[in-house]
């Protein structure tokens, strides 16, 4: 449904200069959704009143803008969801000029696990996920696609409108594909380490030092905590920076306060990793 292009006048008292932006955020809360201007003005008025009540008196322009944008868009999507449910019209306030590659799916039916909704959505879901999965170089694409479908069930409950579904599917597909590639890489590394292939063993013996000696030597150069982050993050690839900074025991062992901010823990972890790798490089290049 299209809307007029003019912004309603007579905004409520509030931060000067933000009324127009707030109405526009409520008018188009996301791609594919257009809220009528009269409704967008109602939402903007409510959000600006909330801002005056909830924001501190000395809030900066950035803080005010962020509040209005976040709450304006969220409130608008909630209104769209309520109106679509009340009128039983999944296309209500859908932007007719927005041409996605795939048609809108029945979000309500998918949430209720209706067979018809899932059957209709399956070709669309496949069209969304498969290019992402193949783009990551995954050979077992069907297996990963099954994982995507399973991982989609929970987040579905948090969506307000069907237009939010395509980017969610692509995000989940990208993450699952990357996880799959990392897992296969880790398996290949493990296979190489335990391989008893004679030709590989002969080649290794011809080297000046053996891989296990290097491994053991590197482990002796570092603290137990430093070696642990290299092992978990690089050698076995079982963890990410995010999972490591959530490990309070490891943070304490690295002398990083587990209660510090995520940004601080991430920076300190990166410093610890860089220090450990630099230490290894120096001793391998100059063992003396």
C-alpha positions as CSV (number, residue, x, y, z in Angstrom):
1,X,0.0,0.0,0.0
2,X,1.5,3.3,-1.0
3,X,1.5,6.4,1.2
4,X,1.8,10.2,0.7
5,X,5.2,11.7,0.3
6,X,4.7,14.6,2.8
7,X,5.6,14.4,6.4
8,X,2.7,15.2,8.9
9,X,3.1,18.6,10.5
10,X,2.8,19.7,14.1
11,X,5.3,17.3,15.7
12,X,5.2,17.0,19.5
13,X,7.6,19.0,21.6
14,X,11.0,17.3,21.7
15,X,14.5,17.2,20.3
16,X,14.6,19.7,17.5
17,X,15.4,18.4,14.0
18,X,14.5,14.7,14.7
19,X,10.7,14.7,13.9
20,X,11.2,14.3,10.1
21,X,13.7,11.4,10.5
22,X,11.6,9.6,13.1
23,X,8.6,9.7,10.8
24,X,10.6,8.3,7.9
25,X,12.0,5.5,10.0
26,X,8.5,4.5,11.0
27,X,7.3,5.0,7.4
28,X,9.8,2.4,6.0
29,X,11.1,0.4,9.0
30,X,12.8,-2.1,6.7
31,X,13.1,-3.0,3.0
32,X,9.8,-4.2,1.6
33,X,7.6,-2.6,4.2
34,X,5.9,0.8,3.7
35,X,3.7,2.1,6.6
36,X,1.2,4.8,5.7
37,X,2.3,8.3,6.6
38,X,-0.6,8.9,8.9
39,X,0.3,5.7,10.9
40,X,4.0,6.5,10.8
41,X,3.2,9.9,12.3
42,X,1.3,8.3,15.2
43,X,4.2,6.0,15.8
44,X,6.8,8.8,15.6
45,X,4.8,10.9,18.1
46,X,4.7,8.0,20.6
47,X,8.4,7.2,20.2
48,X,9.4,10.9,20.6
49,X,7.4,11.1,23.8
50,X,9.1,7.9,25.0
51,X,12.5,9.5,24.2
52,X,11.7,12.6,26.2
53,X,10.7,10.4,29.2
54,X,13.5,7.8,29.0
55,X,16.6,9.6,27.7
56,X,18.8,11.6,30.1
57,X,18.5,15.4,29.9
58,X,21.9,15.7,28.4
59,X,21.6,13.0,25.8
60,X,23.7,13.6,22.8
61,X,22.4,13.9,19.3
62,X,23.8,10.5,18.4
63,X,22.0,8.9,21.4
64,X,18.7,10.6,20.6
65,X,19.0,9.5,16.9
66,X,19.8,5.9,17.8
67,X,16.9,5.7,20.2
68,X,14.4,7.1,17.8
69,X,15.6,4.9,14.9
70,X,15.7,1.7,16.9
71,X,12.3,2.2,18.6
72,X,10.6,3.8,15.6
73,X,11.4,0.9,13.4
74,X,10.6,-1.7,16.0
75,X,7.3,-0.1,16.9
76,X,6.4,0.2,13.2
77,X,7.1,-3.5,12.6
78,X,5.0,-4.4,15.6
79,X,2.2,-2.3,14.2
80,X,2.5,-4.0,10.8
81,X,2.4,-7.4,12.4
82,X,-0.7,-6.5,14.4
83,X,-2.5,-5.0,11.4
84,X,-1.8,-8.0,9.2
85,X,-3.0,-10.4,11.9
86,X,-6.1,-8.4,12.5
87,X,-7.0,-8.2,8.8
88,X,-5.7,-11.7,8.0
89,X,-3.7,-10.1,5.1
90,X,0.0,-11.0,4.9
91,X,0.5,-8.5,2.1
92,X,-0.8,-5.5,4.0
93,X,1.6,-2.5,3.8
94,X,4.0,-4.6,1.7
95,X,6.0,-2.3,-0.7
96,X,4.6,-3.1,-4.2
97,X,7.7,-1.4,-5.7
98,X,10.0,-3.7,-3.9
99,X,10.9,-6.7,-6.1
100,X,12.7,-9.4,-4.1
101,X,13.9,-12.5,-5.9
102,X,11.6,-14.6,-3.9
103,X,7.9,-14.2,-3.0
104,X,6.8,-13.5,0.6
105,X,6.4,-16.6,2.8
106,X,3.6,-17.4,5.2
107,X,5.4,-16.5,8.4
108,X,2.4,-17.4,10.6
109,X,2.0,-20.8,9.0
110,X,5.7,-21.5,9.3
111,X,5.6,-20.7,13.0
112,X,2.6,-23.0,13.5
113,X,4.4,-25.8,11.6
114,X,1.6,-26.0,9.0
115,X,2.5,-28.5,6.3
116,X,1.1,-26.3,3.5
117,X,3.1,-23.3,4.6
118,X,6.4,-25.3,4.8
119,X,5.7,-27.0,1.5
120,X,5.1,-23.7,-0.2
121,X,8.1,-22.1,1.5
122,X,10.6,-24.9,0.7
123,X,11.5,-23.8,-2.9
124,X,11.9,-20.3,-1.6
125,X,14.1,-21.3,1.3
126,X,16.2,-23.5,-1.0
127,X,16.6,-20.6,-3.5
128,X,17.8,-18.3,-0.6
129,X,20.2,-20.7,1.1
130,X,21.8,-22.8,-1.7
131,X,23.7,-20.0,-3.5
132,X,25.2,-19.0,-0.1
133,X,26.1,-22.6,0.7
134,X,27.6,-23.3,-2.7
135,X,29.4,-20.0,-2.6
136,X,31.3,-21.1,0.5
137,X,32.6,-24.2,-1.4
138,X,30.6,-26.8,0.5
139,X,30.3,-30.1,-1.3
140,X,27.7,-31.6,1.1
141,X,25.2,-28.8,0.4
142,X,22.1,-30.8,1.1
143,X,23.4,-31.7,4.6
144,X,24.1,-28.1,5.3
145,X,20.7,-27.0,4.0
146,X,19.0,-29.5,6.4
147,X,21.0,-27.9,9.2
148,X,19.8,-24.4,8.1
149,X,16.2,-25.6,8.2
150,X,16.6,-26.9,11.7
151,X,18.4,-23.8,12.9
152,X,15.6,-21.6,11.5
153,X,12.9,-22.9,13.8
154,X,13.8,-21.0,16.9
155,X,14.5,-17.6,15.3
156,X,11.2,-17.7,13.4
157,X,9.4,-16.9,16.7
158,X,11.2,-13.6,17.0
159,X,10.3,-12.3,13.6
160,X,7.5,-9.7,13.2
161,X,7.0,-9.6,9.4
162,X,7.7,-12.0,6.6
163,X,10.1,-9.5,5.0
164,X,12.6,-10.3,7.8
165,X,12.8,-13.9,6.8
166,X,15.0,-13.8,3.6
167,X,18.0,-12.1,5.3
168,X,17.7,-14.4,8.3
169,X,17.8,-17.5,6.1
170,X,20.9,-16.2,4.2
171,X,22.7,-15.3,7.5
172,X,22.0,-18.8,9.0
173,X,23.1,-20.4,5.7
174,X,26.4,-18.4,5.7
175,X,27.2,-19.3,9.3
176,X,26.4,-23.0,8.8
177,X,28.4,-23.2,5.6
178,X,31.4,-21.6,7.3
179,X,31.1,-23.9,10.3
180,X,31.0,-26.9,7.9
181,X,34.1,-25.8,6.0
182,X,36.0,-25.2,9.3
183,X,35.0,-28.6,10.6
184,X,36.2,-30.3,7.4
185,X,39.5,-28.4,7.6
186,X,40.0,-29.5,11.2
187,X,39.3,-33.1,10.2
188,X,41.8,-32.9,7.4
189,X,44.5,-31.5,9.7
190,X,43.8,-34.3,12.2
191,X,44.1,-36.8,9.5
192,X,47.4,-35.5,8.4
193,X,48.8,-35.5,11.9
194,X,47.8,-39.2,12.5
195,X,48.6,-40.4,9.0
196,X,50.9,-43.4,8.8
197,X,51.5,-43.0,5.1
198,X,55.0,-44.2,4.6
199,X,55.9,-41.8,1.8
200,X,54.9,-38.9,4.0
201,X,56.8,-40.3,6.9
202,X,60.0,-40.7,4.8
203,X,59.6,-37.1,3.6
204,X,59.3,-35.9,7.2
205,X,62.4,-37.9,8.3
206,X,64.3,-36.1,5.6
207,X,63.6,-32.7,7.1
208,X,66.1,-31.2,9.5
209,X,63.7,-31.4,12.4
210,X,60.5,-33.4,12.8
211,X,57.1,-31.9,13.1
212,X,56.4,-33.4,16.6
213,X,59.7,-31.9,17.9
214,X,58.6,-28.5,16.6
215,X,55.2,-29.0,18.2
216,X,56.7,-29.9,21.5
217,X,59.3,-27.2,21.4
218,X,56.6,-24.5,20.7
219,X,54.5,-25.8,23.6
220,X,57.5,-25.4,25.9
221,X,58.1,-21.8,24.8
222,X,54.6,-20.7,25.9
223,X,52.5,-20.6,29.0
224,X,49.8,-23.2,29.3
225,X,47.2,-20.6,28.6
226,X,49.0,-19.2,25.5
227,X,49.3,-22.7,24.1
228,X,45.7,-23.4,24.8
229,X,44.4,-20.4,22.8
230,X,46.7,-21.5,19.9
231,X,45.5,-25.0,20.1
232,X,41.8,-24.2,20.3
233,X,41.7,-21.3,17.9
234,X,44.3,-22.3,15.2
235,X,45.4,-26.0,15.4
236,X,42.1,-27.7,16.1
237,X,39.8,-24.8,15.2
238,X,37.3,-25.8,17.8
239,X,36.7,-22.2,19.1
240,X,36.3,-18.6,17.9
241,X,37.4,-15.4,19.6
242,X,33.9,-15.0,20.9
243,X,33.8,-18.4,22.6
244,X,37.3,-17.9,24.1
245,X,36.5,-14.5,25.7
246,X,33.5,-16.1,27.2
247,X,35.7,-18.7,29.0
248,X,36.2,-17.1,32.4
249,X,38.9,-19.7,33.4
250,X,40.9,-19.0,30.3
251,X,40.6,-15.3,30.7
252,X,41.9,-15.5,34.3
253,X,44.8,-17.7,33.2
254,X,45.7,-15.0,30.6
255,X,45.5,-12.3,33.4
256,X,42.4,-10.8,31.7
257,X,39.6,-9.8,34.0
258,X,36.6,-11.9,33.0
259,X,34.3,-9.1,34.1
260,X,35.8,-6.5,31.8
261,X,33.9,-5.4,28.7
262,X,33.7,-7.7,25.6
263,X,35.8,-5.2,23.6
264,X,38.6,-5.2,26.3
265,X,38.6,-9.0,26.5
266,X,38.7,-9.3,22.7
267,X,41.6,-6.8,22.5
268,X,43.6,-8.5,25.3
269,X,43.1,-11.9,23.8
270,X,44.3,-10.7,20.4
271,X,47.4,-9.2,22.1
272,X,48.1,-12.5,23.9
273,X,47.7,-14.5,20.7
274,X,50.0,-12.1,18.8
275,X,52.6,-12.2,21.5
276,X,52.6,-16.1,21.5
277,X,52.9,-16.3,17.8
278,X,55.7,-13.8,17.7
279,X,57.5,-15.8,20.4
280,X,57.2,-19.0,18.4
281,X,58.4,-17.3,15.2
282,X,61.5,-15.8,16.9
283,X,62.6,-19.1,18.4
284,X,61.9,-21.2,15.2
285,X,64.0,-18.8,13.1
286,X,66.7,-18.4,15.7
287,X,66.6,-21.4,18.1
288,X,69.7,-20.2,19.9
